[in-house]
Amino acid sequence: ALTMDAPTGFVCSRQKLRNLKGAKVTGDVSNGGYLLEKREGADVTLMASGSEVALCLDAAAELEKQDIIVNVVSVPCFDLLCEQDEDYIEEIINMEETFVIAVEAATAIEYYKFADHVIGMSTFGESGPAGQLFDKFGFTTEKLVANIKEFVS
């Protein structure tokens, strides 16, 4: 059983997110991160938490149509993921064979521990309808796909 001697909380979204039923998971959520989508011969690994996971899955599907193969890693607890051994990290992230991009609609500098590139926020305090803000800051499927394609081809 997982025990943790640290403050813990669940952060829930008000967004209408789809359930990820039937996902073929590699790894364990209690390790802080797990591989949601594993593709043979992947070019890219996307890492994300929360609502950005669904965005990454959508971008992966679009990129696959363009012959760019993508793995997607869900990271519900970055601190727990950092505590895992190198073998587990490499099993789920595959840093040696893929270009790793973290996607986080917040500041995300910590992801550089694993990622080659981070798509995140550098500002704080914007307000407005969520869809407009996601579009403005590049957190739509189309804009994410375009951003990823700048790094792989």
Secondary structure, DSSP 8 states (H G I E B T S, - for coil): -----S--------S-----TT---EEEGGGTEEEEE--TT-SEEEEE-TTHHHHHHHHHHHHHHTT--EEEEE-S-HHHHHTS-HHHHHHHH-TTTSEEEEE-SS--GGGGGT-SEEE--S-----S-HHHHHHHTT-SHHHHHHHHHTT--
